[in-house]
Amino acid sequence: MPVINVDLWPIEKEKKPGLIKKLTDVFTEMGVPAQAVTVILHETELENWGIGGEQHSVKFKDLKR
């Protein structure tokens, strides 16, 4: 059944259950049993992520997380 892989910057531990639930809900609304939906969060630190040759830790240095 569905496996949802999400690449994202690190988020607060308290936000993860809600994110996983909302992603699962997308599929349950289509009739897929929640037990069949797998969600995998891949957190990448901003210094290991870049675009246009610039690290996100530099590009988004003023971002409040």
C-alpha positions as CSV (number, residue, x, y, z in Angstrom):
1,M,0.0,0.0,0.0
2,P,1.1,3.6,0.0
3,V,4.5,4.6,1.3
4,I,4.8,8.4,1.8
5,N,8.4,9.7,1.9
6,V,8.8,13.3,3.0
7,D,12.1,15.1,2.8
8,L,12.0,18.2,5.0
9,W,14.1,20.4,7.3
10,P,14.0,19.3,10.9
11,I,10.8,20.1,12.7
12,E,9.7,20.0,16.3
13,K,9.1,16.6,17.7
14,E,5.6,17.7,18.8
15,K,4.6,18.5,15.2
16,K,5.5,15.1,13.7
17,P,2.4,13.1,14.9
18,G,0.1,15.7,13.4
19,L,2.0,15.7,10.1
20,I,1.9,12.0,9.9
21,K,-1.8,11.9,10.7
22,K,-2.7,14.5,8.1
23,L,-0.7,12.7,5.4
24,T,-2.4,9.4,6.4
25,D,-5.8,11.1,6.3
26,V,-5.3,12.0,2.6
27,F,-5.3,8.3,1.8
28,T,-8.0,7.2,4.2
29,E,-10.3,9.8,2.6
30,M,-9.8,7.8,-0.6
31,G,-10.7,4.5,1.1
32,V,-7.3,3.2,2.0
33,P,-7.1,1.8,5.6
34,A,-4.9,3.8,7.9
35,Q,-3.0,0.7,8.9
36,A,-1.9,0.3,5.2
37,V,-0.3,3.8,5.0
38,T,3.3,4.2,5.9
39,V,4.8,7.7,6.4
40,I,8.6,8.2,6.6
41,L,10.1,11.5,7.5
42,H,13.6,12.2,6.3
43,E,14.9,15.2,8.1
44,T,17.9,17.0,6.6
45,E,19.8,19.7,8.4
46,L,19.8,23.1,6.6
47,E,23.6,23.0,6.2
48,N,23.2,19.7,4.2
49,W,20.5,21.1,1.9
50,G,21.1,23.6,-0.8
51,I,19.7,25.2,-4.0
52,G,21.4,27.3,-6.6
53,G,24.8,26.6,-5.1
54,E,23.8,28.0,-1.7
55,Q,23.3,26.2,1.6
56,H,19.9,26.6,3.1
57,S,21.6,27.4,6.4
58,V,22.9,30.5,4.7
59,K,20.0,31.3,2.4
60,F,17.5,31.1,5.3
61,K,19.7,32.2,8.2
62,D,17.0,34.5,9.5
63,L,14.3,31.8,9.4
64,K,12.8,31.2,12.8
65,R,12.5,27.5,13.6
